[in-house]
């Protein structure tokens, strides 16, 4: 059994920017900096920074996801370097329910075809009966991707309608100015 097989939660790759503050037991800042998230799961996150951390260090992270910032708290499980001068640090989330998702990671909540249990959008197996089927997971991911694409198209459509409205206001204003309805600003 490999290490990846023993993990409780599936990991999802990401490249979201993060900022962090490492605090001591009293909550006083020790160091702070910026980096990026490498992957994330329901239980923790892997970050890459220029700083090394000690086992059990407490970090307060701010992760920029979907144009908004999410704050999470985690404890260092490991911190390693590959010799490039950057450190990859694994953090375990300390508060339950803290989940960071980028659009690429999102899987829609799903209902188990075996037992009917409603599962969250991260689990690749049923939390009640353990059902898993890679084809089923791929379908869920495809549905999530389609949902995201639909939302992006709606956003583009809304932005385009705003641009048209602003352009229309400018054209009408210029027309009214040219025919003398609006006064000149000399």
NORRA-V917020 format. One line per field, one symbol per residue. ss: DSSP state (2 for helix, 1 for strand, 0 for the rest). psi: psi as a letter, one per 30 degrees, with the letter a starting at -180 (. if undefined). burial: + if it has 24 or more other ideal C-beta (glycine too) atoms within 12 Angstrom, else -. A space follows every 10 residues. Layout:
# NORRA-V917020
ss->???
psi->???
burial->???
This chain:
# NORRA-V917020
ss->0022220000 0110001111 1110000011 1111111111 0001111110 0000000111 1111100111 1111111111 1000001111 1110000000 0000000001 1000000110 0000000000 0002222222 2222222222 2222222222 2222222222 2222222200 000000
psi->kleeffkekk kkklhkklll kklaffgkke llalalkell affakklklf klllkgkkkj kkkjkhglkk klklkkeljl lgffflkkkk kkkfkkfjkk kleffkkkkl kkfefgkkll gekglkfefg kkjeeeeeee eeeeeeeeee eeeeeeeeee eeeeeeeeee eeeeeeeegg eklki.
burial->--------++ ++-+-+++++ ++-------- --+-++++++ +++++++++- +-+---++++ +++-+----+ -++++++-+- ------++++ +++----+++ ++--++++-+ -+------++ +++++----- ------+--+ +--+---+-- ---------- ---------- ---------- ------
